[in-house]
Amino acid sequence: MSLRQLGTTDIHVSPIALGCWPIGGMSSADVNHRDSLATIEASYELGINFIDTAFAYGADGESERLVARALGRRRDEMVIATKGGIHWQPPRTQVVDGQPETLRRECETSLQRLNTDRVDLYYLHAPDPKVPIAESAGAIQELIDEGKVRSAGVSNVTLEQLKTFASVCPL
């Protein structure tokens, strides 16, 4: 499969990514680790090098942990995208939290779960209505400056939020 440059970065991705929301077990019936690992393996064999997951894909990081398990020594052959700024609180209540300290904590936890020293693409999963998006963007830019993140993205934003984010942290 041919690879495409991701924006202006030096990252090259397959035109198809494997979305890992279902393997977290929050949205699909009868999800199991065996089938999830087999799906990731099959995508790799088909030439997909772009894996998309998130801190909130699973009540306790199940998707990120399965991605790490499946990739093993192939980490450097894969592009990992994950997202921060959404997490779960009991009893399965989703919380949007774009505070800089939360994004940092979630990114560091994601790095541990993914068993890697960097995330290739780190998204703000959703803007937090209580936090200016420029503050969330600044936190992600700091993670880039520290080498924990290679590039930034955003999800679920308006055009105005996108422009504000990009003025602080290039996308």
Protein Blocks (a to p, Z undefined) as FASTA:
>chain_A
ZZddehjbfbdcdfbdcdfklmnopmbghiafklmmmmmmmmmmnopabdcddfkgojko
mmmmmmmmmnmmmmmmpccdddehiacddehiacddfbfklmmmmmmmmmmmnopabdfb
dcdfbacfkbcfklmmmmmmmmmmnopafbdcdehiafklmmmmmmmmcZZ
